[in-house]
Amino acid sequence: MWKSHPKALPYLFLSEMWERFGYYLMIGIFTLYLKDVEAGFAMTEKEASDLYGTFIALVFLTPFIGGLIADRYFGYKKSIVIGGLMMGAGYMLMGIHDKTMLYLAMTLVILGNGFFKPNISTLLGNFYNDDQYKDKKDEGYNIFYMGINVGAFICNFFGAALQILLGWQYAFMAAGIGMFIGVVVFLMGTKHYGDKTEKKGVQEGDMPFYKIVLFILLPSVIFGVIGWLIKGIQSDTNLDSYIFGSDSTDAFIFACIPVIFFYGSLYFKAKSEDKRPIGALLAIFAVVILFWAVFKLNGSALNTWADRYTDREITGTTQTVFNSLKLAKEVEYKKDSTELYDAGFRLQKENGAVKKVVDYPIYFRNVKEDKKPEEGSKISIWATNLSQSINPGWVIILTPLVVAFFTFLRSRKKEPSTPTKIAFGLLISALSVLVMVAAVQIGNNGTEKVSVWWLVANYGVITIGELFLSPMGLSVVSKLSPKNITSLMMGGWFLSTSIGNKMSGVLASLWDTYDNKANFFWVNFALLMFATLLMFALLKQLNKVMKEKGIN
């Protein structure tokens, strides 16, 4: 697999694998930790989803500035190392049970990802700009993408075992160690990077950095503060007068306005030969926002589905294996003091304090009567965050098949263009949501737990869509970007991801407002179908731009 690719690929593959090991271990337990009444922060679904959405949005907003600094000043190697070390430190601090420390840790992860994420992707693209590797670019990004998912797959097993054995803090520490390993692996490949890691410097026509600070970053901060302070119309359902659901969402949306304006200005100020490629990229960025809004529900709403609505009981050999590996915990069917949830699994609070009640553990709330154990007996249930390994598991299985499929089409000169792949990726992703609509119906709207195979099927379908879209997005940015702003445009791809991530948090925070959970998933389906139709409408123009540039 490696022979026909640059020698740097294995090192970038493994570095990204370990970086994603740390990130997805943290993401897999983040909302569970926030909602944990005993050892976490006892947040409600809305509170946890809102913080989660803001966090993952900011994680993908900082690549805008991280890519710019790497392009002009630091170069890619220094930026990747700095970013990796910051993220590792952030994960280590995240397990310290203190809100101030939590926010400091989140800040380090947010800033660190800004330096790491866009620049390792851009560095990979630099190697495929050489003539001998040009036709292998899509395949190279697919292999790289599989590295991401190997890390994302294995991490949750470590996270589950460490959390059950030692607690949340040790699970977060494992994420930090994984990130530090990624930095070491990256440095080991230095001799294969050559001049590909060097900064491009300030090019003629580039906006000076001080202007970016004065006219983009500073206005972004000011707009964010305005968004936080400004209030909408108060109502019975909006007592705090939020405009878009919460103060953090209002602040984020306002803060994005100057950054979006900046990317629009790149188009209007570009040289004539660069206008159409930049315009094509901006169109793709806009459309894929809705994909990320639905896809990133894996760490919030779908994590809740796994926790509350999925039958996680294991027996026999599976129970023996999972218990020995500390991937499951025992729950006793016995009444005791526990947190109070209403019929819709909404945590009940009074004056900020969690209400208590004497009842059976919440897991048994929607277990069928004939499946409930005898009074005082125990059952084993697998750790919720293991469900986060289903999607990357599918990626590992399906990536070679998708690569082989497109290689076969290429050999027959029938391979679709990158924008066409993205369009079909959106369509397939929309179909995956219908699986969850069916799951809600089978479970009588959450009154009965359903099989984990519904989650497996949902993730299986959306993974195909993801493989058509996500690595192709990285590839098309590398193909179409003017050379002097490649990393900046890669930051634009992550900006669209950031906005989509925040939308995902907003969607997830509405979970408790839907009495019929099928309607929640129907909204997701409608969003993805709208994106699909928009992408197919743009396809003719996008393919024309690709053809003009002599690329596919």
LOGU-476734 format. One record per residue (C-alpha): residue in one letter; residue number from 1; x, y negated, z negated. Coordinates in Angstrom, 3 decimals. Layout:
N
   residu   num         px         py         pz
        A   NUM          X          Y          Z
...
***
This chain:
552
   residu   num         px         py         pz
        M     1      0.000      0.000      0.000
        W     2      2.844     -2.379     -0.856
        K     3      5.239     -1.692      2.039
        S     4      3.628     -3.970      4.607
        H     5      3.221     -6.830      2.112
        P     6      5.646     -9.381      0.580
        K     7      7.920     -8.011     -2.170
        A     8      6.514    -10.604     -4.572
        L     9      2.999     -9.097     -4.409
        P    10      3.491     -6.355     -7.081
        Y    11      4.793     -8.923     -9.590
        L    12      1.966    -11.370     -8.904
        F    13     -0.492     -8.450     -9.010
        L    14      0.757     -7.271    -12.439
        S    15      1.084    -10.786    -13.834
        E    16     -2.492    -11.590    -12.867
        M    17     -3.613     -8.197    -14.193
        W    18     -2.246     -8.956    -17.673
        E    19     -3.512    -12.528    -17.603
        R    20     -7.014    -11.257    -16.795
        F    21     -6.618     -8.561    -19.484
        G    22     -6.338    -11.360    -22.045
        Y    23     -9.022    -13.583    -20.550
        Y    24    -11.704    -10.935    -20.077
        L    25    -11.001     -9.308    -23.446
        M    26    -11.721    -12.706    -24.975
        I    27    -14.782    -13.353    -22.773
        G    28    -16.197     -9.883    -23.502
        I    29    -16.407    -10.592    -27.235
        F    30    -16.824    -14.384    -27.224
        T    31    -20.629    -14.704    -27.448
        L    32    -20.871    -11.597    -29.648
        Y    33    -18.418    -13.224    -32.063
        L    34    -20.303    -16.525    -32.016
        K    35    -23.622    -14.765    -32.783
        D    36    -22.220    -12.441    -35.471
        V    37    -24.033    -13.436    -38.672
        E    38    -21.542    -11.832    -41.061
        A    39    -18.085    -12.423    -39.518
        G    40    -18.827    -14.970    -36.794
        F    41    -20.686    -18.288    -36.657
        A    42    -24.320    -17.045    -36.742
        M    43    -25.222    -18.970    -33.589
        T    44    -28.544    -18.532    -31.829
        E    45    -28.709    -17.310    -28.229
        K    46    -29.117    -20.878    -26.988
        E    47    -26.226    -22.224    -29.090
        A    48    -23.841    -19.414    -28.097
        S    49    -24.793    -19.558    -24.405
        D    50    -24.393    -23.320    -24.293
        L    51    -20.902    -23.191    -25.836
        Y    52    -19.975    -20.233    -23.618
        G    53    -21.144    -22.074    -20.498
        T    54    -19.268    -25.256    -21.409
        F    55    -16.125    -23.285    -22.239
        I    56    -15.953    -21.243    -19.017
        A    57    -16.900    -24.350    -17.037
        L    58    -13.999    -26.352    -18.449
        V    59    -11.677    -23.348    -17.998
        F    60    -12.288    -23.637    -14.262
        L    61    -12.434    -27.443    -14.120
        T    62     -8.820    -28.022    -15.197
        P    63     -7.326    -26.258    -12.126
        F    64     -8.179    -29.486    -10.304
        I    65     -5.468    -31.359    -12.186
        G    66     -3.230    -28.308    -12.726
        G    67     -3.023    -27.707     -8.992
        L    68     -2.243    -31.356     -8.350
        I    69      0.590    -31.454    -10.909
        A    70      2.092    -28.233     -9.520
        D    71      1.901    -29.506     -5.938
        R    72      3.650    -32.776     -6.702
        Y    73      5.765    -32.482     -9.824
        F    74      6.232    -29.149    -11.629
        G    75      6.242    -26.619     -8.805
        Y    76      4.413    -23.315     -9.109
        K    77      6.777    -21.286    -11.294
        K    78      6.994    -23.811    -14.126
        S    79      3.234    -24.454    -14.012
        I    80      2.371    -20.743    -14.183
        V    81      4.705    -20.139    -17.145
        I    82      3.469    -23.196    -19.077
        G    83     -0.142    -22.224    -18.443
        G    84      0.395    -18.619    -19.501
        L    85      2.054    -19.586    -22.783
        M    86     -0.721    -22.047    -23.634
        M    87     -3.408    -19.461    -22.963
        G    88     -1.629    -16.821    -25.036
        A    89     -1.368    -19.214    -27.979
        G    90     -5.052    -20.113    -27.571
        Y    91     -6.172    -16.485    -27.766
        M    92     -4.039    -15.927    -30.858
        L    93     -5.659    -18.894    -32.633
        M    94     -9.210    -18.045    -31.567
        G    95     -9.647    -15.315    -34.163
        I    96     -9.003    -17.687    -37.082
        H    97    -12.476    -18.138    -38.551
        D    98    -12.712    -21.900    -38.536
        K    99    -14.671    -24.070    -36.121
        T   100    -11.938    -26.681    -35.766
        M   101     -9.418    -23.953    -34.988
        L   102    -11.871    -22.379    -32.534
        Y   103    -12.148    -25.655    -30.606
        L   104     -8.357    -26.124    -30.644
        A   105     -7.897    -22.585    -29.312
        M   106    -10.504    -23.177    -26.599
        T   107     -8.692    -26.392    -25.601
        L   108     -5.388    -24.516    -25.187
        V   109     -7.084    -21.862    -23.033
        I   110     -8.825    -24.539    -20.949
        L   111     -5.587    -26.476    -20.290
        G   112     -3.492    -23.330    -19.835
        N   113     -5.829    -21.885    -17.220
        G   114     -5.616    -25.177    -15.339
        F   115     -1.889    -24.632    -14.868
        F   116     -1.994    -20.873    -14.326
        K   117     -5.029    -19.978    -12.237
        P   118     -4.831    -22.152     -9.089
        N   119     -1.072    -21.921     -8.803
        I   120     -0.627    -18.148     -8.879
        S   121     -3.344    -17.897     -6.194
        T   122     -1.652    -20.598     -4.104
        L   123      1.777    -18.996     -4.567
        L   124      0.387    -15.724     -3.224
        G   125     -0.971    -17.557     -0.177
        N   126      2.445    -19.137      0.464
        F   127      3.945    -15.713      1.187
        Y   128      1.184    -14.908      3.673
        N   129      1.811    -18.121      5.597
        D   130      4.877    -16.427      7.102
        D   131      4.180    -15.093     10.603
        Q   132      4.938    -11.456      9.717
        Y   133      2.239    -11.411      6.988
        K   134     -0.429    -13.741      8.418
        D   135     -2.799    -11.007      9.595
        K   136     -2.537     -9.307      6.183
        K   137     -3.767    -12.290      4.158
        D   138     -7.325    -11.063      3.469
        E   139     -5.981     -7.623      2.563
        G   140     -3.342     -9.172      0.281
        Y   141     -5.959    -11.184     -1.580
        N   142     -8.135     -8.073     -1.939
        I   143     -5.208     -6.168     -3.502
        F   144     -4.496     -9.144     -5.760
        Y   145     -8.180     -9.231     -6.704
        M   146     -8.026     -5.575     -7.667
        G   147     -5.196     -6.453    -10.084
        I   148     -7.530     -8.953    -11.731
        N   149    -10.078     -6.226    -12.259
        V   150     -7.687     -3.545    -13.518
        G   151     -6.904     -5.949    -16.371
        A   152    -10.589     -6.810    -16.827
        F   153    -11.508     -3.096    -16.964
        I   154     -9.022     -1.808    -19.536
        C   155     -9.161     -4.809    -21.876
        N   156    -12.630     -4.135    -23.270
        F   157    -11.608     -0.730    -24.624
        F   158     -8.824     -2.391    -26.616
        G   159    -11.190     -5.173    -27.690
        A   160    -13.849     -2.720    -28.892
        A   161    -11.439     -0.483    -30.812
        L   162     -9.595     -3.340    -32.500
        Q   163    -12.814     -5.137    -33.448
        I   164    -14.326     -1.978    -34.973
        L   165    -11.105     -0.971    -36.771
        L   166     -9.685     -4.320    -37.890
        G   167    -12.086     -7.142    -37.006
        W   168    -12.468     -9.949    -34.470
        Q   169     -9.103    -11.583    -35.222
        Y   170     -7.076     -8.581    -34.079
        A   171     -9.086     -8.262    -30.875
        F   172     -8.277    -11.895    -30.033
        M   173     -4.601    -11.273    -30.899
        A   174     -4.529     -8.421    -28.369
        A   175     -5.735    -10.893    -25.726
        G   176     -2.818    -13.177    -26.591
        I   177     -0.275    -10.360    -26.388
        G   178     -1.648     -9.382    -22.968
        M   179     -1.162    -12.939    -21.720
        F   180      2.441    -13.062    -22.960
        I   181      3.173     -9.761    -21.162
        G   182      1.811    -11.358    -17.977
        V   183      4.277    -14.252    -18.290
        V   184      7.202    -11.838    -18.792
        V   185      6.206     -9.790    -15.728
        F   186      5.928    -12.961    -13.642
        L   187      9.440    -14.054    -14.643
        M   188     10.805    -10.592    -13.781
        G   189      9.822    -11.156    -10.143
        T   190     11.694    -14.476     -9.831
        K   191     14.301    -13.162     -7.374
        H   192     11.554    -12.350     -4.846
        Y   193      9.928    -15.805     -4.875
        G   194     12.635    -17.733     -3.002
        D   195     11.600    -21.298     -2.204
        K   196      7.893    -20.471     -2.284
        T   197      7.542    -21.733     -5.882
        E   198      8.981    -25.183     -5.158
        K   199      6.848    -28.306     -5.397
        K   200      5.708    -29.951     -2.187
        G   201      6.201    -33.435     -3.620
        V   202      4.186    -36.523     -2.857
        Q   203      3.335    -36.605      0.839
        E   204      2.647    -39.635      2.984
        G   205     -0.929    -40.744      2.466
        D   206     -1.329    -38.962     -0.894
        M   207     -3.036    -40.901     -3.670
        P   208     -0.444    -41.879     -6.339
        F   209     -0.818    -40.008     -9.613
        Y   210     -1.485    -43.166    -11.625
        K   211     -4.418    -43.908     -9.312
        I   212     -5.795    -40.415     -9.888
        V   213     -5.601    -41.037    -13.637
        L   214     -7.180    -44.495    -13.362
        F   215     -9.810    -43.757    -10.727
        I   216    -10.670    -40.080    -11.386
        L   217     -9.570    -38.715    -14.766
        L   218    -10.317    -41.811    -16.850
        P   219    -13.718    -42.365    -15.184
        S   220    -14.427    -38.656    -15.710
        V   221    -13.805    -39.014    -19.451
        I   222    -15.885    -42.203    -19.591
        F   223    -18.722    -40.585    -17.625
        G   224    -18.555    -37.568    -19.945
        V   225    -18.892    -39.778    -23.032
        I   226    -21.814    -41.618    -21.411
        G   227    -23.442    -38.264    -20.617
        W   228    -23.027    -37.192    -24.235
        L   229    -24.522    -40.419    -25.632
        I   230    -27.262    -41.162    -23.126
        K   231    -30.685    -39.761    -23.944
        G   232    -33.632    -38.642    -21.852
        I   233    -37.314    -38.581    -22.741
        Q   234    -38.270    -36.997    -26.049
        S   235    -41.017    -34.366    -26.059
        D   236    -42.295    -31.479    -28.174
        T   237    -39.980    -29.130    -26.284
        N   238    -37.072    -31.584    -26.186
        L   239    -36.836    -33.083    -29.649
        D   240    -33.213    -34.185    -29.161
        S   241    -33.952    -35.998    -25.865
        Y   242    -31.376    -34.058    -23.812
        I   243    -31.369    -34.695    -20.074
        F   244    -30.148    -31.260    -18.959
        G   245    -30.648    -29.060    -22.030
        S   246    -27.853    -30.054    -24.420
        D   247    -25.356    -32.846    -25.125
        S   248    -22.471    -30.749    -23.766
        T   249    -24.320    -30.038    -20.517
        D   250    -25.176    -33.712    -20.068
        A   251    -21.529    -34.661    -20.715
        F   252    -20.193    -32.036    -18.310
        I   253    -22.501    -33.002    -15.444
        F   254    -21.664    -36.695    -15.817
        A   255    -17.917    -35.941    -16.110
        C   256    -18.003    -34.025    -12.807
        I   257    -19.298    -37.003    -10.835
        P   258    -15.906    -38.801    -10.381
        V   259    -14.172    -35.486     -9.542
        I   260    -16.789    -34.608     -6.917
        F   261    -16.456    -38.135     -5.540
        F   262    -12.687    -37.594     -5.258
        Y   263    -13.100    -34.419     -3.196
        G   264    -15.574    -36.211     -0.951
        S   265    -12.997    -38.984     -0.446
        L   266    -10.435    -36.402      0.721
        Y   267    -12.695    -35.733      3.697
        F   268    -13.295    -39.370      4.609
        K   269     -9.616    -40.331      4.247
        A   270     -8.190    -37.236      5.974
        K   271     -6.413    -37.278      9.311
        S   272     -8.736    -36.537     12.226
        E   273     -7.326    -33.015     12.701
        D   274     -7.875    -32.239      8.990
        K   275    -11.423    -33.576      8.663
        R   276    -13.307    -30.526      9.938
        P   277    -11.318    -27.947      7.921
        I   278    -11.745    -29.989      4.729
        G   279    -15.454    -30.459      5.501
        A   280    -15.857    -26.714      6.016
        L   281    -14.201    -25.977      2.678
        L   282    -16.361    -28.521      0.839
        A   283    -19.496    -26.921      2.340
        I   284    -18.382    -23.473      1.150
        F   285    -17.561    -24.875     -2.303
        A   286    -21.093    -26.294     -2.602
        V   287    -22.832    -23.060     -1.592
        V   288    -20.892    -20.664     -3.844
        I   289    -21.782    -22.672     -6.969
        L   290    -25.057    -20.734     -7.111
        F   291    -23.244    -17.398     -6.808
        W   292    -21.127    -18.173     -9.879
        A   293    -24.186    -19.409    -11.776
        V   294    -25.697    -15.915    -11.560
        F   295    -22.520    -13.826    -11.541
        K   296    -21.162    -15.334    -14.768
        L   297    -24.231    -14.214    -16.709
        N   298    -22.200    -11.059    -17.369
        G   299    -20.698    -12.601    -20.515
        S   300    -23.969    -14.082    -21.799
        A   301    -27.446    -12.896    -20.714
        L   302    -26.269     -9.491    -19.453
        N   303    -24.184     -9.047    -22.613
        T   304    -27.396     -9.719    -24.553
        W   305    -29.214     -7.187    -22.356
        A   306    -26.576     -4.580    -23.198
        D   307    -26.756     -5.440    -26.894
        R   308    -30.528     -5.642    -27.408
        Y   309    -32.272     -3.885    -24.543
        T   310    -29.935     -1.013    -23.580
        D   311    -29.992      2.435    -25.169
        R   312    -26.434      2.729    -26.496
        E   313    -26.855      5.862    -28.592
        I   314    -24.330      8.626    -27.821
        T   315    -24.362     12.261    -28.863
        G   316    -22.406     15.497    -28.425
        T   317    -18.991     15.396    -26.764
        T   318    -19.377     11.723    -25.775
        Q   319    -20.001     10.823    -29.414
        T   320    -16.947     12.804    -30.540
        V   321    -14.676     11.159    -27.960
        F   322    -15.969      7.626    -28.548
        N   323    -15.796      7.969    -32.330
        S   324    -12.234      9.293    -32.190
        L   325    -11.179      6.387    -29.958
        K   326    -13.054      3.915    -32.182
        L   327    -15.219      2.759    -29.293
        A   328    -18.471      3.359    -31.173
        K   329    -19.836      2.482    -34.587
        E   330    -22.389      4.183    -36.822
        V   331    -25.738      2.572    -37.656
        E   332    -27.857      3.896    -40.512
        Y   333    -31.642      4.085    -40.164
        K   334    -32.363      2.589    -43.557
        K   335    -34.022     -0.593    -44.782
        D   336    -31.703     -3.211    -46.211
        S   337    -31.218     -6.966    -46.287
        T   338    -30.623     -8.121    -42.728
        E   339    -31.002    -11.232    -40.560
        L   340    -34.512    -12.062    -39.364
        Y   341    -35.367    -11.958    -35.665
        D   342    -38.786    -12.596    -34.159
        A   343    -40.468    -10.252    -31.658
        G   344    -38.362    -11.734    -28.823
        F   345    -35.047    -11.105    -30.617
        R   346    -34.678    -14.795    -31.437
        L   347    -32.555    -15.383    -34.550
        Q   348    -34.574    -17.287    -37.153
        K   349    -32.967    -20.168    -39.034
        E   350    -34.182    -22.692    -41.578
        N   351    -32.188    -25.899    -42.092
        G   352    -29.282    -24.266    -40.270
        A   353    -29.209    -21.194    -42.522
        V   354    -30.059    -17.731    -41.227
        K   355    -33.258    -16.286    -42.695
        K   356    -33.011    -12.868    -44.296
        V   357    -35.491     -9.998    -44.523
        V   358    -35.522     -6.409    -45.779
        D   359    -35.856     -4.242    -42.689
        Y   360    -34.170     -1.622    -40.543
        P   361    -31.105     -2.724    -38.480
        I   362    -32.143     -4.759    -35.456
        Y   363    -30.894     -2.066    -33.055
        F   364    -33.910      0.111    -33.922
        R   365    -36.456     -2.638    -33.168
        N   366    -37.202     -1.385    -29.643
        V   367    -36.187      2.272    -29.893
        K   368    -39.118      4.556    -28.964
        E   369    -40.836      6.049    -31.998
        D   370    -40.090      9.626    -30.934
        K   371    -36.372      8.762    -30.594
        K   372    -35.915      7.142    -33.995
        P   373    -33.772      9.184    -36.413
        E   374    -34.843     10.445    -39.797
        E   375    -34.820      8.005    -42.709
        G   376    -31.291      7.565    -44.054
        S   377    -29.542      9.322    -41.149
        K   378    -26.940      7.700    -38.925
        I   379    -26.466      7.438    -35.168
        S   380    -23.432      6.383    -33.103
        I   381    -23.752      3.519    -30.598
        W   382    -21.050      2.409    -28.197
        A   383    -19.630     -1.105    -28.568
        T   384    -21.579     -3.745    -26.632
        N   385    -18.539     -5.342    -24.996
        L   386    -17.749     -2.070    -23.172
        S   387    -20.521     -3.047    -20.743
        Q   388    -18.152     -5.783    -19.554
        S   389    -15.934     -3.090    -18.010
        I   390    -18.672     -1.895    -15.631
        N   391    -18.150     -4.689    -13.083
        P   392    -14.322     -4.467    -12.923
        G   393    -14.650     -0.671    -12.858
        W   394    -16.759     -0.977     -9.723
        V   395    -14.225     -3.413     -8.233
        I   396    -11.427     -0.861     -8.696
        I   397    -13.538      1.856     -7.052
        L   398    -14.948     -0.253     -4.222
        T   399    -11.995     -2.490     -3.272
        P   400    -10.141      0.237     -1.298
        L   401    -13.408      1.100      0.476
        V   402    -14.154     -2.528      1.377
        V   403    -10.552     -3.081      2.540
        A   404    -10.716      0.107      4.644
        F   405    -14.068     -0.983      6.091
        F   406    -12.741     -4.358      7.230
        T   407     -9.479     -2.765      8.455
        F   408    -11.561     -0.384     10.584
        L   409    -13.591     -3.294     12.011
        R   410    -10.359     -5.245     12.666
        S   411     -8.918     -2.332     14.619
        R   412    -11.987     -2.477     16.845
        K   413    -11.802     -6.282     17.019
        K   414    -15.207     -6.524     15.304
        E   415    -14.145     -7.892     11.906
        P   416    -16.515    -10.698     10.814
        S   417    -15.077    -14.116     10.039
        T   418    -14.370    -15.071      6.430
        P   419    -17.442    -17.394      6.232
        T   420    -19.610    -14.546      7.588
        K   421    -18.296    -12.236      4.861
        I   422    -19.179    -14.880      2.267
        A   423    -22.723    -15.219      3.671
        F   424    -23.347    -11.470      3.436
        G   425    -21.770    -11.475     -0.027
        L   426    -24.427    -13.935     -1.188
        L   427    -27.224    -11.818      0.307
        I   428    -26.003     -8.611     -1.352
        S   429    -25.618    -10.439     -4.671
        A   430    -29.244    -11.602     -4.461
        L   431    -30.391     -8.000     -3.997
        S   432    -28.556     -6.957     -7.183
        V   433    -30.853     -9.143     -9.288
        L   434    -33.842     -7.058     -8.170
        V   435    -32.315     -4.131    -10.086
        M   436    -32.678     -6.102    -13.324
        V   437    -36.264     -7.060    -12.438
        A   438    -36.982     -3.329    -12.163
        A   439    -35.161     -2.680    -15.477
        V   440    -37.439     -5.184    -17.238
        Q   441    -40.505     -3.410    -15.828
        I   442    -39.241      0.033    -16.861
        G   443    -38.569     -1.214    -20.403
        N   444    -42.021     -2.826    -20.668
        N   445    -40.438     -6.263    -20.975
        G   446    -37.965     -5.289    -23.669
        T   447    -40.320     -3.384    -25.962
        E   448    -38.412     -0.183    -25.149
        K   449    -34.679      0.233    -24.587
        V   450    -33.625      1.313    -21.083
        S   451    -30.749      3.390    -19.777
        V   452    -27.317      1.836    -19.262
        W   453    -27.555      3.069    -15.653
        W   454    -29.638     -0.018    -14.845
        L   455    -26.663     -2.203    -15.757
        V   456    -24.346      0.129    -13.842
        A   457    -26.563     -0.163    -10.739
        N   458    -26.888     -3.956    -11.042
        Y   459    -23.129     -4.413    -11.390
        G   460    -22.499     -1.944     -8.560
        V   461    -24.539     -3.955     -6.062
        I   462    -23.310     -7.392     -7.150
        T   463    -19.711     -6.101     -7.037
        I   464    -20.073     -5.430     -3.323
        G   465    -21.293     -9.008     -2.930
        E   466    -18.418    -10.237     -5.080
        L   467    -15.830     -8.410     -2.938
        F   468    -17.300     -9.968      0.182
        L   469    -17.161    -13.419     -1.400
        S   470    -14.634    -14.073     -4.169
        P   471    -11.325    -12.880     -2.643
        M   472    -12.526    -14.221      0.698
        G   473    -12.985    -17.632     -0.914
        L   474     -9.388    -17.657     -2.123
        S   475     -8.282    -16.560      1.323
        V   476    -10.262    -19.172      3.278
        V   477     -8.898    -22.004      1.081
        S   478     -5.373    -20.834      1.826
        K   479     -6.172    -20.581      5.564
        L   480     -7.955    -23.896      6.114
        S   481     -6.322    -26.298      3.639
        P   482     -3.910    -28.907      5.006
        K   483     -0.477    -27.823      3.730
        N   484      0.174    -30.876      1.559
        I   485     -3.020    -30.367     -0.494
        T   486     -3.351    -26.566     -0.552
        S   487     -3.151    -26.288     -4.347
        L   488     -5.467    -29.264     -4.730
        M   489     -8.065    -27.579     -2.503
        M   490     -7.578    -24.360     -4.471
        G   491     -8.485    -26.542     -7.448
        G   492    -11.630    -27.487     -5.522
        W   493    -12.563    -23.810     -5.238
        F   494    -12.205    -23.530     -8.998
        L   495    -14.181    -26.769     -9.439
        S   496    -17.125    -25.107     -7.677
        T   497    -16.599    -22.106     -9.949
        S   498    -16.580    -24.461    -12.938
        I   499    -19.885    -26.097    -12.002
        G   500    -21.378    -22.658    -11.337
        N   501    -20.129    -21.461    -14.727
        K   502    -21.799    -24.370    -16.483
        M   503    -25.018    -23.662    -14.581
        S   504    -24.682    -20.075    -15.774
        G   505    -24.521    -21.280    -19.372
        V   506    -27.626    -23.412    -18.790
        L   507    -29.451    -20.423    -17.281
        A   508    -28.423    -18.152    -20.162
        S   509    -29.478    -20.737    -22.759
        L   510    -32.995    -20.507    -21.279
        W   511    -33.146    -16.740    -21.913
        D   512    -35.196    -17.138    -25.096
        T   513    -37.732    -19.421    -23.360
        Y   514    -38.876    -16.609    -21.046
        D   515    -41.389    -14.338    -22.763
        N   516    -41.404    -12.204    -19.630
        K   517    -37.716    -11.501    -18.938
        A   518    -38.517    -10.519    -15.327
        N   519    -39.195    -14.198    -14.626
        F   520    -35.664    -15.041    -15.806
        F   521    -34.245    -12.689    -13.183
        W   522    -36.675    -13.878    -10.488
        V   523    -35.244    -17.398    -10.954
        N   524    -31.743    -15.975    -10.413
        F   525    -32.921    -14.172     -7.280
        A   526    -34.437    -17.392     -5.891
        L   527    -31.196    -19.324     -6.505
        L   528    -29.093    -16.729     -4.674
        M   529    -31.516    -16.460     -1.756
        F   530    -31.445    -20.249     -1.368
        A   531    -27.628    -20.126     -1.277
        T   532    -27.761    -17.269      1.242
        L   533    -30.075    -19.143      3.629
        L   534    -27.937    -22.279      3.340
        M   535    -24.745    -20.353      4.114
        F   536    -26.249    -18.660      7.165
        A   537    -27.452    -22.080      8.370
        L   538    -23.876    -23.406      8.114
        L   539    -22.288    -20.318      9.644
        K   540    -22.159    -21.478     13.263
        Q   541    -20.263    -24.662     12.387
        L   542    -17.954    -22.915      9.925
        N   543    -17.009    -20.216     12.426
        K   544    -16.364    -22.906     15.027
        V   545    -13.853    -24.607     12.700
        M   546    -12.143    -21.262     12.004
        K   547    -11.870    -20.602     15.737
        E   548    -10.421    -24.075     16.368
        K   549     -7.685    -23.303     13.847
        G   550     -7.016    -19.957     15.496
        I   551     -7.854    -17.976     12.345
        N   552    -10.526    -15.517     11.295
***
